[in-house]
Amino acid sequence: MSLESRLELEILELLRKANRTLSFSEICSSLGVSESSVASASSSLFQKGLIELSSKVTRHVQLTPEGEYHSKHGLPERRLVKIVLEKGGKIPLDEAREKYPDKPFFTIALGWLRKKNWGLIQSLNGVPHIVVEKEPPEGLDESILSKVSSQGFLEQNALDTEGVRLLINRGLVKIMERAERLVSLTEAGRTVELKIAVTQLTPELIRSGEWRRVELKPYDVKADVEPLYPGRLHPLTEFIKEVREIFTEMGFTEIKGPIIESCFWNFDALFTPQDHPAREMQDTFYLSNPSSIELNDRELVERVKKTHEDGWETGSTGWGGKWSEDAAKKLVLRTHTTCVSVRYLAEHKDPPVKVFSVDRVFRNERISFKSLAEFHQIEGIIMDEGVTLRDLKGVLTQFYKKLGLEKVQFWPSYFPYTEPSMNSVVYVPQAGRWLELCGMGIFRPEVTKPLGIEHPVLAWGGGLERLLMLRLGITDIRILYQNDLGWLRRVKTCL
């Protein structure tokens, strides 16, 4: 019969020589191989009918953390006995308590000293003393504790039951069940003539004559192998890379902007009123040092101010009231990447403009299964002559289809800086419902006019993590940031 590896031959020869059932651990020790290798070879031998596989459950005695401590330093009562004998066999109770090195164990030591009849408490001249006549012999519990400590763990049936029970009651050892896999020869395994299957006929096999004892074996592409965990990018990093590649394929250019931003660019340039709830401390991270920055483009600041107060030349009535430049100077951790797009528009007023960004944003929100204080946003704008909301719907539909999301709809919505405004939603079969992914619309004149933009600007923005959660089928956004090594090894690559 042909064997698939030399290890299979060695296992059979070992079993024939031993002439008894062997455990996996015994085979590993004798052959110097890993248990996974023995398991793989044994599975192959079992399928050929050369061995029988079985298992048995054994109960082992193992030290608890407290047991490990006492195995190194001695049982509390033994340590107390030594202190008393060093003082001539008698010591005041208070002095013994003071000299005892581990105060939490003193009461335990005193109790077991009396329980084992190693010593007693006597009143001498009205003062309680601990009295010990001689060094007691090693107890059964001490003997077992020493054996278990020296070997790591021992089978329960190899130890005195009463001593083990005593140590269990003291919380020094615990019983662990361990399944052991066993291998024994079948009749065919004892008698069949064996040959080793090899993958190639080498010059060495020919020269040595070993070619007579081997057979060429076919490759089994379905054979189990040990799991391999090579280095790889985090799924979030992979997904960001994929999103960037999709937008680049669609003709977009990536842009970047500062994480720390002024309220002017984060809110005011986007026609967000200065009393809007999103600007409150409960929703936004404001910097304390430095707390503000100067606004250098005075003409732009003046146009934005007038737009907020009375609409300026935009055809709007504005928000009314008095616009505060001090409020606009305050520094924040940007709450969206739309401020990056607006900054870019202020410097690129001529069409066509077709840009995107994928970067971090910050919101002062309670961390939960669906929200984080720091996350990534996908942001993009298109500025050109005659572009319409239909063009924007087409771009986002194509983007989502490239991500594998086929059913896309757009529902009316409201945002302070776009009109008309919509939400893009996709149907997720696993959830059985439509889920909102990003906000979108056409920048209002109150946003574009102060910047000197004369053509329509299509804009959209949404959370990247939500898209990745759909891709990976997870319901808790915190999983993406917990660095769970097991999950990171199991999760499928995004690309």
Helices and strands as residue ranges (DSSP letters): E 2-3, H 6-18, E 22-23, H 24-31, H 35-47, E 51-63, H 65-73, H 76-86, E 90-92, H 93-99, G 103-105, H 106-115, E 120-124, E 127-131, H 140-151, E 153-155, G 156-158, H 161-169, E 173-185, H 187-191, E 195-198, H 203-208, G 210-213, E 214-216, H 235-249, E 253-254, E 260-262, H 263-266, G 268-270, G 277-279, H 298-310, H 325-329, E 331-333, H 338-347, E 353-362, E 374-383, H 389-402, E 408-415, E 418-428, E 433-443, H 445-451, E 457-463, H 464-472, G 477-481, H 485-490
